[in-house]
Amino acid sequence: MFDKPLRNHPTYILEKIGAYFLFLALLAGNILTANTQNMAELVTLHYWKMVFSQLLSGNFSVLLSSAGVLLFLFVVICVSVLRWNRTFFHIEDELLFSERKTLLKKTSKLPVNSITTVNISQNLFEKMVGTAKVKIDINSAATADKSDFVFILKKETAQQFKDALLSLQNRQEKQENLPRMILAAFSTADAFRHQLLSIPFVQILTVLAVFLPMFIVETAALKDALTALAVSAVMYAGSLVFGVLNLADFRLETDGKRIYISHGKLRTQNYAFEKTRVKAVFLKQSLLARLFGFCSVELAVVGLGNEKNESPRLCLLVKKDRAERLIEELLPAYTSTKNPLVSEKAALIPAFLLTALATAVAAMMTFAFPPYGYILPVAVFVFGMVSGVLSQKTRTISLEENVLSCSSGILNKKTGRFLYPDIQECRLHTNVFMQKGKFGRIGFSILSAKNVSTQKTGWFKAEIYDEVCSKILK
């Protein structure tokens, strides 16, 4: 079926220029509405002859009129249709070919065995028209934040295309198509719990700081506060429902070699990638999740591009022991058992210096807030030192036999686990105040999307850095 050149589904045109087309259409509509007396002229041959004669004479100001907007809109549509009509893809000799036969020709040949992930996603528009996106990623740092190839096909064809690519990979590796096993499944109620407990605590504090003072006022202002609060509640409820629908029907499966993740009713996501492509495991906990003993697991997958900087979730919020069991069962190399080392107390030195600087700046502003201006620098100093102490206590590191584990986060906690062979670069960051005590922050990089490719620990003795480097070299 895929051995002959195929085009994308025609809706590819609308999706590529969708927002752009809508903007131009609205602009054209506004111009036409503002010049209703000239609308009849736009459909006459005499009017367009006049427009082109003006352009030929060098009067390009006519492009700023209704005719210019319509011409530009027409050109955009024509170029997009031509590009869609002259773009083909097919599979031949275990190579994926993608060709664009326009004025600027482009041909890509991708060996099937170099494909790292094949994902299928559906947004609301695609669900309405029965299409789906097939996103193909390769092992490349240059395109780690976006998909390398995107095809839009009918939903059934998209699934067949994905299956064909995975079957070719299995054939090259002389493996049979293995049956899948469900490791975890989450209901809509589980998705609701996940979204509810994932609310950042800072967001809660911000809402309280904005709305509480409004209630300690006269009746007129209280009505405005209630109105604003109601609007905010409706907006949050909408985002909550949207998030729940995008995580509903979450399923985690494996065939022993690959991991399969699917979720979403409103916007469907389907991930499929080999276990060997996983470069890091992250356990994430918001403050509310920590209070109830929940955590979720996310993965950094090499080559998996996502324009929204999202990472594939291994599971939604579950009890921490269940999350550890999932990691042990699916990715046993990433298990961690040692007690972590807490960042050195010397980390309070840079925290104190930054706090002192911020307090000095706040002190210079006291004259603007008489007679209680002194409260500002006191508050800045207390906040800075408390944050510094909490940051020092929550930044930890654990050097396992095969895994480097790092934790951070005062309110929202994140623990990352990295295999030593996957660390591409390791460096020690220090400054003039800390180098005398041989303290530094360990920074390292992995091959992944930019939002997780660079990591940095708390302040530790240089001996820890040397130990990490020795494990990497081994």
Long-range contacts (C-beta under 8 A, 24 or more apart in sequence): 1-160, 1-164, 2-90, 2-91, 2-160, 2-161, 2-164, 3-90, 3-91, 3-92, 4-90, 5-88, 5-89, 5-90, 5-99, 6-88, 6-89, 6-90, 6-153, 7-84, 7-85, 7-87, 7-88, 8-84, 8-87, 8-151, 8-152, 8-153, 9-131, 9-152, 9-153, 9-154, 10-84, 11-125, 11-126, 11-129, 11-131, 11-152, 12-84, 12-152, 13-77, 13-80, 13-81, 13-84, 14-125, 15-125, 15-126, 15-152, 16-80, 16-84, 17-76, 17-77, 17-80, 18-125, 20-76, 21-73, 21-76, 21-77, 24-69, 24-72, 24-73, 24-76, 25-73, 27-69, 28-66, 28-69, 28-70, 28-73, 31-65, 31-66, 31-69, 32-66, 35-66, 38-66, 42-66, 42-67, 42-70, 89-149, 89-151, 91-164, 91-165, 91-168, 94-168, 94-172, 96-136, 96-149, 96-165, 98-149, 108-149, 110-136, 110-138, 110-148, 110-149, 112-165, 112-168, 112-169, 112-172, 113-169, 113-172, 113-173, 114-138, 114-139, 115-165, 115-169, 116-273, 116-274, 116-277, 116-301, 116-302, 116-303, 116-304, 117-271, 117-272, 117-273, 117-277, 117-301, 117-303, 117-304, 118-162, 118-165, 118-166, 118-272, 118-273, 119-147, 119-269, 119-270, 119-271, 119-272, 119-304, 120-158, 120-159, 120-162, 120-268, 120-269, 120-270, 121-267, 121-268, 121-269, 121-270, 122-155, 122-264, 122-267, 122-268, 123-267, 124-266, 124-267, 126-152, 126-155, 127-266, 127-268, 130-154, 130-155, 131-155, 131-158, 132-158, 132-159, 132-268, 133-158, 134-158, 134-161, 134-162, 135-305, 136-165, 137-303, 137-304, 137-305, 138-303, 139-277, 139-302, 139-303, 139-447, 140-303, 141-447, 141-453, 143-303, 143-305, 144-302, 144-303, 144-304, 144-305, 144-447, 144-448, 144-449, 144-450, 144-453, 145-305, 145-306, 145-307, 145-309, 145-449, 145-450, 145-451, 146-305, 146-306, 146-307, 147-305, 147-306, 147-307, 148-303, 148-305, 162-270, 162-272, 166-258, 166-272, 175-257, 177-255, 178-255, 178-256, 178-257, 179-255, 180-253, 180-254, 180-255, 180-260, 181-253, 181-254, 181-255, 182-251, 182-252, 182-253, 183-252, 183-253, 183-254, 183-326, 183-329, 183-330, 184-250, 184-251, 184-252, 184-315, 184-318, 184-326, 185-250, 185-251, 185-252, 186-247, 186-249, 186-250, 186-251, 186-263, 186-315, 186-316, 187-248, 187-249, 188-244, 188-248, 188-249, 190-250, 190-316, 190-317, 191-243, 191-244, 191-245, 191-247, 191-248, 191-250, 191-263, 191-316, 192-240, 192-244, 193-316, 193-317, 194-247, 194-296, 194-316, 194-317, 195-240, 195-243, 195-244, 195-247, 196-240, 196-288, 197-286, 197-288, 197-289, 197-292, 197-294, 197-317, 198-286, 198-288, 198-289, 198-296, 198-317, 199-286, 199-288, 200-286, 200-287, 200-411, 200-412, 201-286, 201-287, 201-288, 201-411, 201-412, 202-411, 207-232, 242-266, 247-316, 250-313, 250-315, 250-316, 252-314, 252-315, 252-326, 252-330, 254-330, 259-314, 259-330, 261-312, 261-313, 261-314, 263-313, 271-301, 271-304, 271-312, 273-301, 273-304, 273-312, 275-330, 275-331, 277-301, 277-302, 277-303, 277-304, 278-302, 278-331, 278-334, 279-418, 279-419, 279-422, 279-446, 279-447, 279-448, 280-416, 280-417, 280-418, 280-422, 280-446, 280-448, 280-452, 281-314, 281-327, 281-331, 281-334, 281-416, 281-417, 282-311, 282-414, 282-415, 282-416, 282-417, 282-452, 283-320, 283-323, 283-414, 283-415, 283-417, 284-412, 284-413, 284-414, 284-415, 285-409, 285-412, 285-413, 285-414, 286-411, 286-412, 287-411, 287-412, 289-317, 290-413, 293-319, 293-320, 294-318, 294-319, 294-320, 295-320, 295-323, 296-323, 297-323, 297-326, 297-327, 300-446, 300-448, 300-449, 300-452, 300-453, 301-448, 302-447, 302-448, 304-449, 305-449, 306-449, 309-449, 309-450, 309-451, 311-449, 311-451, 311-452, 333-402, 333-403, 333-419, 334-403, 334-417, 334-419, 335-403, 336-398, 336-400, 336-403, 336-405, 336-417, 337-400, 338-398, 338-399, 338-400, 338-405, 339-398, 340-396, 340-397, 340-398, 340-405, 340-407, 341-396, 341-397, 341-398, 341-399, 341-460, 341-464, 342-392, 342-393, 342-395, 342-396, 343-391, 343-392, 343-393, 343-395, 343-396, 343-397, 343-457, 343-458, 343-459, 343-460, 344-392, 344-439, 344-458, 344-459, 344-460, 344-461, 345-392, 346-434, 346-437, 346-439, 346-459, 347-388, 347-391, 347-392, 347-395, 347-439, 347-458, 347-459, 348-388, 348-389, 348-392, 349-433, 349-434, 350-431, 350-433, 350-434, 350-459, 351-384, 351-385, 351-387, 351-388, 351-389, 351-391, 351-392, 352-385, 352-388, 353-433, 354-384, 354-388, 355-380, 355-381, 355-384, 355-385, 355-388, 356-381, 358-384, 359-384, 391-458, 392-458, 392-459, 395-457, 395-458, 395-459, 396-458, 397-442, 397-457, 397-458, 397-460, 397-464, 399-464, 399-467, 399-468, 399-471, 404-444, 404-468, 404-471, 406-455, 406-457, 408-457, 408-458, 416-452, 416-455, 418-444, 418-446, 418-455, 420-468, 420-471, 420-472, 420-474, 421-472, 422-446, 422-447, 423-472, 426-465, 426-468, 426-469, 426-472, 428-462, 428-465, 429-456, 434-459, 438-462, 438-463, 440-465, 442-468, 444-468
